[in-house]
Amino acid sequence: MPMVHIPALLLVGTDEVDLDRTTQAYRAIRRQIIDLTLPPGSSFSEASLARQWHISKTPVREALARLRRDGLVDALPRAGYVVSPITLQDTDDLCALRTVLSVEAAATAARRGVEAPALERLDALAKVPFALAAGEVGLEESLRAGIEFEAVIAAAGGNNRFGKAIVDVLDELERVLRMAALIAPEAVSPPGELKAVSERLRERDADGTREAMRRRCERVHRDVLQALAKSVSVSRAPIEMPAP
């Protein structure tokens, strides 16, 4: 089943000639934020981005309005924009939401049945963690495989709105995963994790699929929070008095 909603990472390098200027600017700026080219806390102006992309400020302004709604940038009074920070609390919330959505999507896909081409793609993606452990691929391919894996399952569920919600969360999660990988590159998907999900899906075992996906999501949740907690910025943050 083709994906109606495609994660931003899978759109990298695709043809954008049919997109309007605002959408092109939105995708370009959003990509820079997600892949940490524009890191959390970095500031910029409409004019600087317009110069970078060789377009007028109007599509940039409209793109930034969309990014503000996404929660990826904040406006600074008379001083441009700043990329929204990554915080432990927001990451905790995001990972918890991802667990709820991805677990239910996996169970729904298992009950509904996944078409053969999608199952074959899931099986291929499930081999990537084994290739990573063998040193045959890098972290970038592993990240891409994990995101595509969940997007394929979301599409297989047959609910358009549900699929969009999952892809939106995966896009936000990508930025967090990239930050966590910079801090703790050793925290990767263990071989067999994706395979367990794909095998249960092939068997149309809804309960088994739900549990396998839950284990994966909860493992990522723990690993990401542990990695971010090692950040120098966290360790140097002042300890505040608890609320009375």
N, C-alpha and C positions, 0 to 999 in steps of 0.2 A: 504494500500500500504506500503510495507516495506521501511525503510529508507536506501538509498544507502550511504549517508553520515551521520555519527552518531556523535553528539556532544561529546566532550571529557568526560564530566561529566557522560554520559550514558555508557561509556566504562569502568568506574571504576569497578574493580572486575571481568572483563571478562578474559577469558583464552587467554594467549599470547604465548603459546608454539610454535605456527606455525609462529611466527614473527621472523625476523632476529634480530641479536643483536643490530644493529643500530636503528631499529624501536622501539625495546623494550626500549632502552636508551632514545630515543627521547620522547616516550610517558611518561616515568617515570619522566624525568626532566621537561617536559612541564606541567605535572600534578602538580608537586610541585610548579611551578611558578603560575599556574592558581589558585590553592587552597591556595596560600599565605604561604605554608610551606617554600618556598624560596621567601621572601617578596621583594617588589621593593627596589632597592638599595643594596641588599645583594650581596656579592662577593663570588666567589668560584673558584676552579681550576679544570682542567681536572682530575688531580690525585685524588683529594678529592672525586669527583663523582665516579670515577672508583673504588675507595676503598669502597664507600658506596654500590655500586651495584655489587661488586665482578666480574667486567669485565675488559678487557683491555682498555687502553686509546683510542685506535683507534675508536671503535664504539661511545665512548663518544665525541670524537672530531668531528666525522661526524654528530652526533646528534646536537651538539652545532652549527655547521655550518647551519643546518636547522633552528634552533631556532633564529639565527641571521637574517636569511631571513624572519622569521615570525615577527621580530621586538621585540622579547621577551627578548633577551640578547644582551649585547654589549661587545666587546672584549676590554680588557685593555692592553696596550703595556707592555709586559713582566710581567704582574700581574694577569693573569687569565681573568675572566669574571665577569660581574655585571648584575643583573636583571634590565631590563629597568624600568624606573619610570612610575608611573601613573600621568599624568598631566591633568589639566582642559581642555586645548586646545585639546589634543588628545582624551580625553573622549567625548568632545563635538562633534568632528569629527566622532568618532566611533558611538555614539548614533544617529547622523544624518544619517549616512550610514545605520545603522540598520533599521531606520524608512523607508527609501526609499525601501530597499530590502523586509522587512517583510510585508509592506503594499501592495506592488505589488504582492508578493507571495500569500498573502491571497486572493486578488481579483482574481488572476489567478486560484487558487484552487476552488474558488466559481463558476467561469464561467465553469470550466472543470468538476466540480462535484467531491466530495470526497467519496471514497468507504465506505461502511457501517462499516467495522471493524475500520477504521481510525476515522470515526465520533464518534463511541462508545468510542474510546480511548480519543478523544478530550473532550467528555462530562465528562469522569471520571477525567481527568486532571483539568477540569474547576471547579470541586468540591473542589479541594485542598485549594484554598484561603478561602472558607467557613470553612473548617476544621481547617485552621490556626487561623482564627478569633475565633473559638470555643475552641482553645487550644488543639485540638486533634492531630495536627502534629506540627513539628518544622520548623524553617527557612530553614534548609537543604532540606527537602522534598518539600517545597514551591519553592525553587530555581530550583530544579530538574524538577518539574512539569512545570514551566514556560518555561524552555529551551526545554524540550521535546515537549511541546505544539507547539512551533514555528517550531521545526524541523519536526514534523509530517505534518504541513501545507506546509512547503517547499518541502517535498517529494511528497505531493499530487499534486503539480503544474506540475509535469511531466518533468521539465527541469533540467537535471543533473548538468549542470554548475551553474545554478541559485541556486540550492540546495546546492552545495558545497560552493558557496560564502556566503550564509546565515549561514551555519554551522561554517565556519571560523570566521565570525563576532560574532556569539554566543559564541564561545570559548574565544575570546578576551574579550567579554562583561562579561563573567562569573567572570573573575578576578576583573573587576571594580565593579561588583555587590557585590562581597564578601567584597571588601574594603569598599564600601558604607554601607553595613550592619553592619560592625564593628563600624563604626562611628555613624550611625543613624539606629539602629535595628528596630525602629518603622515604618520606611518607607517600607511598604509591599504592595503587590498587593491587591487592595480592592476587596471584594467579588463581583462577578458579572461581573468583567472585562473580564475574559476569557470566561465566559458563553455567553456574548454578541457576541463575535466573533464566537463561536461554533454554536450558534443559527442561525446567518446570513449565515454561511457556509451550514448548513443543509437545509436552504431555497434556497440555490444557489443564494443569493442576493449579487452580486459582489460589488455594490456601498455601501450597508450596511456593508458588511464585511470589505471593505477598510476603511470605517470611524471608525468602532469599533477597528480595529487594529491600526489605526493612533492614536486614543485617548490613547490606551494602551502604544504605543511606546513613544508618546510625554510626557505622565505622567512619565514614567520611566526616560526619558531624564531629565526632571525637577528635579525629586527626587534625581537622582544620582549626578547631578551638585551641588544641594543644600547641599547634604551630604558631598561631597568632599570639598566643600568650608568651611565646619566647621573644617576641619583637622587643627591640631596645626601647621603642617608644612606650610600650606597655610597662616594661620593667622600671622605667624612669618616671612614670606618671605618679603624681602625688597621691597619697592615700587620704581620702576624705573621711571625716567623722560620719558614722552611720546616722541615719535619721532617727530622731527620738521616737 
